[in-house]
């Protein structure tokens, strides 16, 4: 007998930071509003309300460009303390429905409600109840997607935004994904989408006509994901323990760094900041280094290696490789480390057996 389909809810609050600002200052509700940095400091929009979006403003856009698109745009600085407080309220609401919660950010999470007794076991009604409580107790709106897996639930949560929800039943998966644009697939950005389009692939239905081996040949490991997700298949579990996987620092400069030499001159300060941040986090073990560059045309690249020596020399090698990809002035630089999983760490060797006698060959401590 096959297992019953999972019931996954993806909840995503609508323009979260901006929603908190509008909740606390109702005069902002009818005007174009963004949360982010000031244009004179090379600030970036973190999020914006739906009034501002009508002008083409969106997250990750420079504040200067946002103001050109919408001269009446009000930009307020983020207040993370208030946002975290609201996030904690929302988390308590989730916990009333299931212990299986995977937060993705302050305002977004997956919930596995399979087998939960609330609302007569209906995931749709649970999503409605969660959204109602967020509206009544936190004072903002949220959208939700309900589906048999995480990929489809996340797609569904964006279907009826804002303040809506969408259900994809197991029996509807095949028809739903067939017309889904490839851009909706997790991990498909502009570059991968462009490559897919060049191959004549616009939708998941187009992808389904390709053999797994052919996708692997064209896209490597990503080909496996394309093959499965285009068919609505996603076996990932809701992870309740998502440990931090990396630590990094970055800086957006008020004036572009004109060349590689200028970038290299900024590197020691960034490495010092990274070392200080690692120290504040207890100096965790790491197994990889990375350098991120964002050029003046807003294209960006990240270079990584498996090194474990935190030094200006190692980061400098990565910076040179990254800069060679663009050869343009740089507006943002970042350095980081990839944290080691427990399985990556060397295990303590046992020198003595359980009887206290020395072992002939040391063996890993169980």
N, C-alpha and C positions, 0 to 999 in steps of 0.2 A: 504493500500500500504506500503510495507516495505521500510525502509530508505535506501538510496544509501550507498554502502560500503564506509568506510572511506579510505582516501589516506594518509598513513603514510610513511615518509622517515626517515630512521636512517642513519645519516652521521657519519663516524668515520675516522679521519685522520690517515694515515699510519705511524706507529712508530713516533708519533708526536714530542717528545723531540729530538730524533735522527734526524728527518727530518729537524728541525730548525737548528741543529748543522751542518748538511751537506749543507743546503742552504747557511749558513753564512761562511762556510769553505769548498769549493768544493773538497779540497784534501782529505776529509774524506769520500767521496762518494763510493770509491772503496775498502775501508778497513773495517774490522770488527770493529764496533763502538757500545759502550754502554754508556748510561747516568746513573750515579748512584754514590754510595759511594766507597771509596777506600777499598781494601781488608783488609788492616792493621787496619782499624777502624770498621771492621765487616759490611762493606757497602753492599748494596743490589742493584741489577740492576733495575732501574725504567723502562727503555725500551731499545731496541737495534735495529739496522738496520737489513735488511734482509740478508746481508752478514754474520753477526754474528749468525743469526738464523740457518744458514746451519750447524753450528758447535754444535747446540743444546742449545745455549744460549737463555734465555727467561727472561721476567720480573719476579720480585720477587725472582729470583735466587741470592744466595750470590755471591758477586763479586769474592771471592776467587775461588769458583767452576767454575764460568764463565771463569776465566783465566786458570784454569786447562783444560777446554774443548777447549779453544781457546787462546793459549799463546800469539798470536799477537794482541789480543783484545786491542783496545784503549778505556779507560774509562775516560769520562770527567764529571766534576761535573755539576749538573743541574743549569740552569740560569733561575729562575722562572720569572724574570722581562721580559725577551725576549719572553718566552712562553706565558705569559699573554697578552703581546702586540699582538702577532699573534692571540691568541684566540679572542681578541676584534675585530680584522679585520674580522675573520670568522663569528662572531656573527652578524656583520653588513651585511654580505652577506646573512645570513639566513633571517634577518629582511626584506630584499628586496622581499622575496617570501611569507612570512606568519608571522603574529604576534604570532602564536601558536607554541612556541619553548620551549622545555624542555631540558636544558643542563644537561648532566650527568657528565661531566668533562670539562677540558679546550678544549678538542679536539673532543668531542662526544656529539651528541644531537639528540633528536626526533623532527621532524617537522610534524605538521598536515597541509597538503596543500589541504584538502578537499574543493572544491568550489572556489579555487583560480584561477584567470583568466590567470595567467602567462603561457607562452608556450602552449597556446590553452587548458589550463586546464589539460595537461598531466603531471602526477607525474613523469613519467620516464624522460621526457624532462626537467622538473624542476631539477631533481637530476643531470642530465648531465650538466645543466647550472650552478648549484651550484658548482659542482666539477671543472668545467672549470674555474670559477671565483676564486676559492681557488688556483688553479694551477697558474693562471695568476697574481693574486693580492697579494697572500701570498707567493707563490713560493714553495709550497709543494703539495703532492697529497692526495686525500681522496677517500674513498670507500663509497658506499651507498647501502642500501637495501630499496626496495619499496614493501609495502604489505598493507593489509587491517587492520592490528593492530600492536601494538608495539612489541610483542613477535616475530612475523614473520619478521618484518622489521629488527630487530636486528640480527636475524639469517641470513637473506639475505645479510646484509652488509658485512658479513664475508665470503660470498660464492666465490667472485671473487677478493679477496685481493691479492696484492695491486693494487690501482688505477683502480678499476673496480666497477661494480654495478650489482645487480641482482633483477629481478622483480618476485614477486609471485602474480599472479592474483587471485581474489576471486574464480574463477572456478577451480583453480589449487591447492587450499589449501589442500583438502582431500588427493590427491595423493602425495603431497609434504611431509606432516607431517607423512604419513604412514611409510616411511622408515627412518625418522629422528632419529638418536641415542638419547637415553634418556639424554645423557650428554649435549645435546644442550638446554634442558629445563631450563629456568631461575630458579635458586635456587638449582639445582641438582649438588652437588659437589661430591667429591670422596666417601664420606661416604654413601650418599643417592644412588649414582650410584651402589655402591657395594651391598647394600641391594636389589635394584631392580634386579641386575644380579642374586643374590641368589634365587630370585623368578622366574627366567627364563624370565625376562623382559629386552630386549635389545633395543627395538625401540618403538616409539610412537604407531606403529601398535600393538605391543604386549600389551601396556598399554590400548589400546582401548577395549581389550577383558575383562578388569576387570570392575566390577561394582563399582559405586561411593562409596557405603557403605564399600566394601572390602578395597578400597584404604584408606578411612578414618580410618578404623580399624588398618591398618598397619602403616600409616604415619601421622595420626592426621590431622591438618589443611593443611599440605603439600599435603595430598591426594586429596583435592579439586582442588588444582592448577595442580596436575598431571593429573587429570581427564579432566580438561578444556583445558590445553595447549596441551595435546597429541592429541586433536581434532582440534587444531589451533584456539581455542576460547580465546580471550583476550579483555575484555571490558574496560580496563584501558584507561583513557583519557590522552592526552598530557597535563601535568601540567605546566603551565607557572609560577606558584608561588611555588617553592620548597624551603621552609624554612629549615634552618639548624635543624637537628633532634638530634644531639649530639655534645658534645665537649669533647675532650680527649687529653691526652699527653702520649707519650711513649718513651722508651729509649732502644736502642740496646747496649749492654755492650761489651766492648773490650774483656773481659774475662767472660766466663759463670759464673753465680751465682750457686754455687755448691749444695745448699740445701735451704730448706724453710727459715731457719734463715737468710741466706744471702739475700733472697728476701724481707723478712720483714724489714730488715735494710735499704733497698733502698726505702721503701714505703713512709716515711714522705717527702722525697724530691719530689717525684712524686706528692703527694697530694698538697704540697705547690705550685708546678708549675701549677697544675690544678686550684687551687683557684685563682692564678694570671691571668690565661687565662680567667677564668669566669669573673673576675673583668674587664678585658680589653673589654669584650663583654657585659658590662652593668649588670652583675650579673643576667642573665636570670633565670626564674623559671625552676626547673628540678624535675623529678619524678622517677628517677631510677639511680642506680650506677652500674658500671661494672669494671671488672678487666680482662685484657688480658695477657696471657702468651704464649710465643713461646719457645719451648724447644730446646735443642741442636740438636735434629734430625729433626728440622724444623716443627714438628707437633705443632699445637697451639690450644688453647681453650680460651673461654670467659665465664665468670661467671657474671650473672646479678641478681639484686634484685630490688624491688620497693622502696627501702629506699630513704629518702630525707635528711639524716644527713651526711654531708660531714666530715668524721672523719677517722683517722688512724684505729680506732677500727673496723668500718664498712667495710672499704676496706680490713683490715686484715682478716676478716671473709671470704670474697670472695676469697682472695688470697690463704688462706688455702684450701678452697674447690677446687680451680683450680689446685693448685700444686698437690693435692692428685690424680688428674686424670692422671698425667704423672709420677710424682716422678722421675724426671730427672733434670739434670742441665738446667738452664734457660738462654737463650740468650737475650730475650726481655721481658720487663714488660710495661704495660700500664694501666692507670686508666682513667675513664671517667664518664660522666653523660648523661642520656637521657633527652632531653629538653621536657618540658611540652607543649602540644598543648593548644590553647586558650580554647578549650572545657574542658580541664582538670583543668583550673584555677578556684578557687572559685569566685563567682560573688558577686559584691557589694550589700549589703542589703539596700533596701529602708526603711527609717524610717518614711517618711512622704508621704502622698498622694499628688495628683496634686493640691488639694485644700489647702495644707499646714497643714492639720491636721495630728496628729500622727496616724499611722496605728495600728490596734489591733494586727496584726501579721506581722512582717517584711517580705517583699517579694523580690525576686531577682530583681535587676535593669535590665530593658529590654535593 
